[in-house]
Amino acid sequence: MSPSLQPLILPRSFQINQYICSSCIRSPQRQWKSRRAVSTAAQILKDEDPKPQDFTPKPLSRPIGVLYPPQPGENSGIDPRSWRERRDDLFDYNKHLVRRKELTKQAAKPYFRDWSRTQYHKGKTFISPARIFRADKSLYFPNMVGSTLASPSTPSDTTPVLQDRISVVSVYSGRWAELQTQSFTDEKRHPELPALLQQEATQDGPPLQKVEINIELDWMKALIVRAFMSGIRKQRKEEDWARYFLVRRGVTEEMRKAMGMANSKVGYVYLVDWLCRIRWAGSADAEGSEKEGLVAGVQRLVEGWKREREEGSKTPVQKSVSKAGGSIQ
């Protein structure tokens, strides 16, 4: 053996011995250093998950939601790709890296993390804003697809239900989260909101409604909910059956983050206008003046809806005169 060569034993996974020049080994730039593997999951938890006991809910200071207006058929959870597209994606290395990153984040999330966080502030993620978000700054409520009490066997989109209406949308997963949303909307716990909805409906005002979205991504839990559909139907009026959605797929982690749903075990309430824009939001149990903030937000949207309808019914001449501050004799 030449004196300038010496054996290098590679890791056992390679199962091979090779020779390299001894000068390369002596060079610090070329030397292969063995490093202890660091858990990617632990690093993600360290960077993104602060201690829950150190977390304090703060008022929501910016609009939440998705950037683009929702369209029916989106987020259905059904893969629209053809077999050829699936085959091409199977051998696309860049898409494999993106998928690996998503799976790493899912694996890094502890199973009982959301449950353990509910013992602090009852799982409250944020405090509701005192006023509704501006219309030109608001983001959109995404489309979801699920079965309703009116048609359990036919998937329905949420966007057609929300369009051209002022909606108070409750989003929850589980009975405990449902009770949290009822602290904002229930007639017994918050009688002001149902009274306002009924009053505007009898005064030829804008169409106001309550919408419930029950997200059950676990197929076994969704099967249990479907088994008790008849009991859920008896607890609600028949005109509300088409406004209760059971969503089983299509809700991604990015969608949850955009909507401020940091804890999947907590209930959330959204005030959505006639263009599917989120104008107000609440989380967990209603505290302080959050109930009054929701009622005030509904009243503001009612005024805005009437104002837009009045402007839309005017002729171009009337619009120009009203902007100038004059009147037509």
DACORZI-V162525 format. One record per residue. N is the residue number from 1. RES is the residue in one small letter. PSI is psi in radians with two decimals (none if undefined). NEAR is the number of other ideal C-beta (glycine too) atoms within 10 Angstrom. D_LAST is the distance of its C-alpha to the last C-alpha in Angstrom with 2 decimals. Layout:
n=N res=RES psi=PSI near=NEAR d_last=D_LAST
n=N res=RES psi=PSI near=NEAR d_last=D_LAST
This chain:
n=1 res=m psi=2.41 near=7 d_last=110.52
n=2 res=s psi=2.46 near=8 d_last=109.39
n=3 res=p psi=-0.35 near=6 d_last=109.10
n=4 res=s psi=-0.08 near=9 d_last=105.70
n=5 res=l psi=2.54 near=11 d_last=104.28
n=6 res=q psi=2.61 near=12 d_last=103.79
n=7 res=p psi=2.49 near=9 d_last=102.36
n=8 res=l psi=2.08 near=13 d_last=98.83
n=9 res=i psi=1.99 near=9 d_last=98.26
n=10 res=l psi=2.98 near=11 d_last=94.68
n=11 res=p psi=2.78 near=8 d_last=93.02
n=12 res=r psi=-0.47 near=6 d_last=94.49
n=13 res=s psi=-0.43 near=6 d_last=91.49
n=14 res=f psi=-0.56 near=9 d_last=92.60
n=15 res=q psi=0.80 near=7 d_last=96.24
n=16 res=i psi=2.55 near=8 d_last=97.57
n=17 res=n psi=2.32 near=9 d_last=99.50
n=18 res=q psi=2.92 near=9 d_last=98.78
n=19 res=y psi=2.39 near=12 d_last=100.11
n=20 res=i psi=2.87 near=13 d_last=98.24
n=21 res=c psi=2.43 near=13 d_last=99.47
n=22 res=s psi=-0.47 near=14 d_last=100.49
n=23 res=s psi=-0.54 near=9 d_last=98.73
n=24 res=c psi=-0.60 near=12 d_last=95.42
n=25 res=i psi=-0.65 near=13 d_last=96.17
n=26 res=r psi=-0.40 near=9 d_last=97.02
n=27 res=s psi=2.15 near=10 d_last=93.80
n=28 res=p psi=-0.44 near=7 d_last=91.08
n=29 res=q psi=-0.52 near=5 d_last=88.35
n=30 res=r psi=-0.12 near=11 d_last=89.81
n=31 res=q psi=2.35 near=9 d_last=91.21
n=32 res=w psi=2.00 near=9 d_last=89.75
n=33 res=k psi=2.36 near=5 d_last=88.86
n=34 res=s psi=2.15 near=5 d_last=88.81
n=35 res=r psi=2.55 near=5 d_last=85.87
n=36 res=r psi=2.31 near=4 d_last=85.36
n=37 res=a psi=2.33 near=5 d_last=82.53
n=38 res=v psi=2.31 near=8 d_last=79.47
n=39 res=s psi=2.12 near=10 d_last=77.43
n=40 res=t psi=-0.64 near=14 d_last=73.98
n=41 res=a psi=-0.75 near=15 d_last=72.73
n=42 res=a psi=-0.62 near=10 d_last=73.92
n=43 res=q psi=-0.71 near=12 d_last=72.28
n=44 res=i psi=-0.74 near=16 d_last=68.91
n=45 res=l psi=-0.65 near=15 d_last=69.19
n=46 res=k psi=-0.64 near=11 d_last=70.12
n=47 res=d psi=-0.64 near=9 d_last=67.17
n=48 res=e psi=-0.27 near=10 d_last=64.36
n=49 res=d psi=1.64 near=14 d_last=65.37
n=50 res=p psi=2.91 near=10 d_last=65.61
n=51 res=k psi=2.29 near=7 d_last=67.43
n=52 res=p psi=-0.52 near=15 d_last=65.25
n=53 res=q psi=-0.30 near=9 d_last=66.47
n=54 res=d psi=-0.06 near=7 d_last=65.06
n=55 res=f psi=2.35 near=15 d_last=61.57
n=56 res=t psi=2.14 near=9 d_last=58.78
n=57 res=p psi=2.40 near=17 d_last=55.35
n=58 res=k psi=2.73 near=9 d_last=52.59
n=59 res=p psi=2.48 near=9 d_last=48.79
n=60 res=l psi=2.00 near=19 d_last=47.19
n=61 res=s psi=-0.09 near=8 d_last=45.81
n=62 res=r psi=2.72 near=9 d_last=44.65
n=63 res=p psi=2.60 near=19 d_last=43.02
n=64 res=i psi=2.74 near=19 d_last=45.50
n=65 res=g psi=-3.06 near=23 d_last=45.57
n=66 res=v psi=2.81 near=19 d_last=46.25
n=67 res=l psi=-0.54 near=7 d_last=44.70
n=68 res=y psi=2.61 near=10 d_last=43.53
n=69 res=p psi=2.45 near=15 d_last=41.32
n=70 res=p psi=2.64 near=21 d_last=43.62
n=71 res=q psi=2.43 near=12 d_last=44.49
n=72 res=p psi=2.41 near=13 d_last=46.16
n=73 res=g psi=-0.28 near=13 d_last=49.87
n=74 res=e psi=2.68 near=15 d_last=50.31
n=75 res=n psi=0.67 near=20 d_last=52.95
n=76 res=s psi=-0.27 near=17 d_last=54.65
n=77 res=g psi=0.05 near=15 d_last=58.09
n=78 res=i psi=2.28 near=10 d_last=59.31
n=79 res=d psi=1.97 near=8 d_last=60.89
n=80 res=p psi=0.04 near=7 d_last=59.28
n=81 res=r psi=2.60 near=10 d_last=61.94
n=82 res=s psi=3.00 near=9 d_last=64.35
n=83 res=w psi=-0.60 near=7 d_last=68.10
n=84 res=r psi=-0.73 near=8 d_last=68.40
n=85 res=e psi=-0.67 near=11 d_last=65.76
n=86 res=r psi=-0.67 near=10 d_last=67.54
n=87 res=r psi=-0.73 near=11 d_last=70.84
n=88 res=d psi=-0.70 near=12 d_last=69.46
n=89 res=d psi=-0.49 near=13 d_last=67.99
n=90 res=l psi=-0.55 near=9 d_last=71.34
n=91 res=f psi=0.26 near=8 d_last=73.04
n=92 res=d psi=1.96 near=12 d_last=70.27
n=93 res=y psi=-0.66 near=6 d_last=71.67
n=94 res=n psi=-0.69 near=8 d_last=68.39
n=95 res=k psi=-0.54 near=12 d_last=66.76
n=96 res=h psi=-0.67 near=12 d_last=69.88
n=97 res=l psi=-0.71 near=10 d_last=69.38
n=98 res=v psi=-0.77 near=10 d_last=65.79
n=99 res=r psi=-0.64 near=12 d_last=66.96
n=100 res=r psi=-0.66 near=11 d_last=69.86
n=101 res=k psi=-0.71 near=12 d_last=67.53
n=102 res=e psi=-0.77 near=13 d_last=65.46
n=103 res=l psi=-0.60 near=10 d_last=68.62
n=104 res=t psi=-0.70 near=13 d_last=69.94
n=105 res=k psi=-0.69 near=14 d_last=66.87
n=106 res=q psi=-0.70 near=10 d_last=67.23
n=107 res=a psi=-0.46 near=11 d_last=70.92
n=108 res=a psi=-0.26 near=19 d_last=70.30
n=109 res=k psi=2.04 near=14 d_last=68.09
n=110 res=p psi=2.57 near=12 d_last=70.31
n=111 res=y psi=-0.71 near=7 d_last=70.04
n=112 res=f psi=0.32 near=8 d_last=69.52
n=113 res=r psi=-0.82 near=15 d_last=67.39
n=114 res=d psi=-0.66 near=16 d_last=64.12
n=115 res=w psi=-0.71 near=13 d_last=65.98
n=116 res=s psi=-0.49 near=13 d_last=67.71
n=117 res=r psi=-0.27 near=21 d_last=64.45
n=118 res=t psi=-0.27 near=18 d_last=63.03
n=119 res=q psi=-0.16 near=10 d_last=65.38
n=120 res=y psi=2.06 near=15 d_last=63.42
n=121 res=h psi=0.44 near=18 d_last=60.00
n=122 res=k psi=0.53 near=15 d_last=60.12
n=123 res=g psi=0.19 near=25 d_last=59.39
n=124 res=k psi=2.24 near=21 d_last=56.04
n=125 res=t psi=-0.71 near=20 d_last=54.95
n=126 res=f psi=2.87 near=18 d_last=51.95
n=127 res=i psi=2.43 near=21 d_last=49.75
n=128 res=s psi=2.55 near=26 d_last=46.17
n=129 res=p psi=2.67 near=19 d_last=43.50
n=130 res=a psi=-0.52 near=14 d_last=41.54
n=131 res=r psi=2.82 near=12 d_last=38.20
n=132 res=i psi=2.75 near=24 d_last=37.17
n=133 res=f psi=2.62 near=22 d_last=37.57
n=134 res=r psi=2.55 near=10 d_last=34.71
n=135 res=a psi=-0.68 near=13 d_last=33.29
n=136 res=d psi=-0.20 near=6 d_last=34.09
n=137 res=k psi=-0.17 near=10 d_last=37.62
n=138 res=s psi=2.62 near=20 d_last=38.56
n=139 res=l psi=3.14 near=20 d_last=41.29
n=140 res=y psi=2.65 near=21 d_last=41.78
n=141 res=f psi=2.17 near=30 d_last=43.72
n=142 res=p psi=2.73 near=24 d_last=46.40
n=143 res=n psi=2.45 near=21 d_last=47.02
n=144 res=m psi=2.66 near=24 d_last=50.00
n=145 res=v psi=2.24 near=22 d_last=51.89
n=146 res=g psi=3.05 near=24 d_last=53.67
n=147 res=s psi=2.59 near=20 d_last=54.43
n=148 res=t psi=2.96 near=20 d_last=52.32
n=149 res=l psi=-0.47 near=21 d_last=53.37
n=150 res=a psi=-0.59 near=15 d_last=51.72
n=151 res=s psi=1.41 near=11 d_last=53.65
n=152 res=p psi=-0.44 near=14 d_last=56.63
n=153 res=s psi=-0.11 near=6 d_last=58.27
n=154 res=t psi=2.13 near=8 d_last=55.28
n=155 res=p psi=2.46 near=18 d_last=53.92
n=156 res=s psi=2.62 near=17 d_last=50.18
n=157 res=d psi=2.59 near=19 d_last=47.84
n=158 res=t psi=-0.44 near=26 d_last=45.76
n=159 res=t psi=-0.82 near=20 d_last=42.90
n=160 res=p psi=-0.47 near=12 d_last=41.42
n=161 res=v psi=-0.58 near=18 d_last=41.52
n=162 res=l psi=-0.43 near=25 d_last=39.68
n=163 res=q psi=2.49 near=15 d_last=36.97
n=164 res=d psi=0.45 near=13 d_last=33.43
n=165 res=r psi=2.75 near=18 d_last=34.63
n=166 res=i psi=2.09 near=23 d_last=35.14
n=167 res=s psi=2.43 near=24 d_last=38.91
n=168 res=v psi=1.85 near=25 d_last=41.52
n=169 res=v psi=2.18 near=25 d_last=44.55
n=170 res=s psi=2.20 near=24 d_last=48.08
n=171 res=v psi=2.17 near=27 d_last=50.79
n=172 res=y psi=2.96 near=24 d_last=54.40
n=173 res=s psi=1.73 near=24 d_last=57.96
n=174 res=g psi=2.81 near=17 d_last=60.19
n=175 res=r psi=-0.66 near=9 d_last=59.94
n=176 res=w psi=-0.74 near=14 d_last=60.05
n=177 res=a psi=-0.59 near=23 d_last=57.05
n=178 res=e psi=-0.71 near=15 d_last=55.18
n=179 res=l psi=-0.58 near=14 d_last=55.78
n=180 res=q psi=-0.74 near=26 d_last=54.38
n=181 res=t psi=-0.51 near=26 d_last=51.08
n=182 res=q psi=-0.35 near=20 d_last=50.96
n=183 res=s psi=-0.35 near=18 d_last=50.90
n=184 res=f psi=-0.61 near=26 d_last=47.29
n=185 res=t psi=-0.26 near=21 d_last=46.24
n=186 res=d psi=2.51 near=15 d_last=48.65
n=187 res=e psi=-0.60 near=13 d_last=47.39
n=188 res=k psi=-0.71 near=7 d_last=50.44
n=189 res=r psi=-0.40 near=14 d_last=50.55
n=190 res=h psi=1.37 near=19 d_last=46.80
n=191 res=p psi=-0.29 near=10 d_last=44.94
n=192 res=e psi=-0.70 near=13 d_last=41.59
n=193 res=l psi=-0.88 near=20 d_last=40.84
n=194 res=p psi=-0.63 near=15 d_last=41.61
n=195 res=a psi=-0.68 near=12 d_last=39.60
n=196 res=l psi=-0.73 near=18 d_last=36.55
n=197 res=l psi=-0.76 near=19 d_last=37.05
n=198 res=q psi=-0.66 near=12 d_last=37.37
n=199 res=q psi=-0.78 near=12 d_last=34.38
n=200 res=e psi=-0.54 near=19 d_last=31.98
n=201 res=a psi=-0.56 near=13 d_last=33.54
n=202 res=t psi=-0.21 near=7 d_last=32.85
n=203 res=q psi=0.42 near=9 d_last=29.20
n=204 res=d psi=0.63 near=6 d_last=28.12
n=205 res=g psi=-2.90 near=15 d_last=28.19
n=206 res=p psi=2.66 near=22 d_last=29.74
n=207 res=p psi=1.92 near=13 d_last=33.24
n=208 res=l psi=2.56 near=20 d_last=35.67
n=209 res=q psi=2.80 near=19 d_last=39.38
n=210 res=k psi=2.32 near=18 d_last=42.79
n=211 res=v psi=2.37 near=21 d_last=45.01
n=212 res=e psi=2.32 near=22 d_last=48.73
n=213 res=i psi=1.94 near=22 d_last=50.79
n=214 res=n psi=1.92 near=22 d_last=54.53
n=215 res=i psi=2.02 near=24 d_last=56.33
n=216 res=e psi=1.58 near=21 d_last=60.01
n=217 res=l psi=-0.35 near=14 d_last=61.58
n=218 res=d psi=2.15 near=11 d_last=65.06
n=219 res=w psi=-0.53 near=9 d_last=65.97
n=220 res=m psi=-0.75 near=7 d_last=68.11
n=221 res=k psi=-0.69 near=15 d_last=65.42
n=222 res=a psi=-0.62 near=19 d_last=62.91
n=223 res=l psi=-0.65 near=11 d_last=65.48
n=224 res=i psi=-0.73 near=10 d_last=65.79
n=225 res=v psi=-0.71 near=15 d_last=62.03
n=226 res=r psi=-0.55 near=16 d_last=61.94
n=227 res=a psi=-0.47 near=9 d_last=64.80
n=228 res=f psi=0.39 near=9 d_last=62.77
n=229 res=m psi=-0.66 near=16 d_last=59.56
n=230 res=s psi=-0.69 near=10 d_last=59.99
n=231 res=g psi=-0.68 near=8 d_last=60.18
n=232 res=i psi=-0.63 near=16 d_last=57.10
n=233 res=r psi=-0.61 near=16 d_last=55.28
n=234 res=k psi=-0.44 near=8 d_last=56.25
n=235 res=q psi=-0.12 near=9 d_last=54.77
n=236 res=r psi=2.74 near=14 d_last=51.25
n=237 res=k psi=2.71 near=8 d_last=48.84
n=238 res=e psi=-0.57 near=9 d_last=48.90
n=239 res=e psi=-0.23 near=9 d_last=45.30
n=240 res=d psi=-0.03 near=17 d_last=46.40
n=241 res=w psi=-0.62 near=16 d_last=49.34
n=242 res=a psi=-0.08 near=15 d_last=47.44
n=243 res=r psi=0.17 near=22 d_last=46.32
n=244 res=y psi=2.08 near=22 d_last=49.90
n=245 res=f psi=2.37 near=23 d_last=51.51
n=246 res=l psi=1.86 near=19 d_last=55.16
n=247 res=v psi=2.21 near=23 d_last=55.44
n=248 res=r psi=-0.33 near=21 d_last=58.96
n=249 res=r psi=2.94 near=18 d_last=58.65
n=250 res=g psi=-0.14 near=19 d_last=56.45
n=251 res=v psi=1.87 near=24 d_last=55.70
n=252 res=t psi=2.94 near=13 d_last=57.21
n=253 res=e psi=-0.61 near=13 d_last=58.12
n=254 res=e psi=-0.65 near=11 d_last=55.60
n=255 res=m psi=-0.71 near=15 d_last=52.83
n=256 res=r psi=-0.77 near=16 d_last=54.02
n=257 res=k psi=-0.70 near=11 d_last=54.03
n=258 res=a psi=-0.57 near=17 d_last=50.51
n=259 res=m psi=0.04 near=21 d_last=49.25
n=260 res=g psi=0.28 near=20 d_last=51.28
n=261 res=m psi=1.28 near=22 d_last=53.70
n=262 res=a psi=-0.40 near=16 d_last=56.78
n=263 res=n psi=2.05 near=22 d_last=58.68
n=264 res=s psi=-0.21 near=18 d_last=58.99
n=265 res=k psi=0.05 near=19 d_last=60.19
n=266 res=v psi=2.59 near=26 d_last=57.07
n=267 res=g psi=2.58 near=25 d_last=53.85
n=268 res=y psi=2.56 near=27 d_last=50.46
n=269 res=v psi=2.32 near=25 d_last=46.90
n=270 res=y psi=2.43 near=22 d_last=43.87
n=271 res=l psi=1.97 near=25 d_last=40.15
n=272 res=v psi=2.31 near=26 d_last=38.78
n=273 res=d psi=-3.00 near=25 d_last=35.14
n=274 res=w psi=-0.19 near=17 d_last=33.75
n=275 res=l psi=0.31 near=14 d_last=34.96
n=276 res=c psi=0.54 near=25 d_last=38.49
n=277 res=r psi=2.40 near=23 d_last=38.28
n=278 res=i psi=2.02 near=24 d_last=40.37
n=279 res=r psi=-0.21 near=27 d_last=38.22
n=280 res=w psi=2.66 near=27 d_last=40.88
n=281 res=a psi=2.63 near=28 d_last=44.59
n=282 res=g psi=2.71 near=32 d_last=47.39
n=283 res=s psi=2.63 near=29 d_last=51.14
n=284 res=a psi=-2.58 near=26 d_last=54.01
n=285 res=d psi=2.52 near=19 d_last=53.60
n=286 res=a psi=2.27 near=23 d_last=50.46
n=287 res=e psi=2.62 near=16 d_last=51.32
n=288 res=g psi=-2.21 near=9 d_last=49.69
n=289 res=s psi=0.36 near=12 d_last=45.91
n=290 res=e psi=-0.63 near=21 d_last=45.65
n=291 res=k psi=-0.81 near=19 d_last=44.60
n=292 res=e psi=-0.58 near=14 d_last=41.76
n=293 res=g psi=-0.65 near=21 d_last=40.79
n=294 res=l psi=-0.78 near=25 d_last=40.54
n=295 res=v psi=-0.75 near=15 d_last=38.34
n=296 res=a psi=-0.62 near=15 d_last=36.05
n=297 res=g psi=-0.71 near=24 d_last=35.94
n=298 res=v psi=-0.74 near=24 d_last=34.96
n=299 res=q psi=-0.69 near=13 d_last=32.12
n=300 res=r psi=-0.70 near=16 d_last=30.88
n=301 res=l psi=-0.64 near=23 d_last=31.06
n=302 res=v psi=-0.76 near=18 d_last=29.20
n=303 res=e psi=-0.73 near=11 d_last=26.29
n=304 res=g psi=-0.68 near=17 d_last=26.49
n=305 res=w psi=-0.78 near=20 d_last=26.69
n=306 res=k psi=-0.66 near=13 d_last=23.55
n=307 res=r psi=-0.73 near=10 d_last=21.68
n=308 res=e psi=-0.66 near=13 d_last=22.96
n=309 res=r psi=-0.63 near=10 d_last=22.07
n=310 res=e psi=-0.72 near=11 d_last=18.44
n=311 res=e psi=-0.63 near=11 d_last=18.40
n=312 res=g psi=-0.44 near=8 d_last=20.30
n=313 res=s psi=-0.19 near=8 d_last=18.01
n=314 res=k psi=2.66 near=12 d_last=14.95
n=315 res=t psi=2.85 near=9 d_last=14.63
n=316 res=p psi=-0.60 near=7 d_last=15.74
n=317 res=v psi=-0.74 near=9 d_last=12.41
n=318 res=q psi=-0.66 near=14 d_last=11.01
n=319 res=k psi=-0.75 near=12 d_last=14.37
n=320 res=s psi=-0.64 near=11 d_last=14.33
n=321 res=v psi=-0.71 near=14 d_last=11.09
n=322 res=s psi=-0.59 near=14 d_last=12.61
n=323 res=k psi=-0.58 near=8 d_last=15.85
n=324 res=a psi=-0.18 near=8 d_last=14.60
n=325 res=g psi=0.21 near=6 d_last=13.32
n=326 res=g psi=-2.91 near=9 d_last=9.71
n=327 res=s psi=2.76 near=8 d_last=6.43
n=328 res=i psi=2.17 near=8 d_last=3.79
n=329 res=q psi=none near=3 d_last=0.00
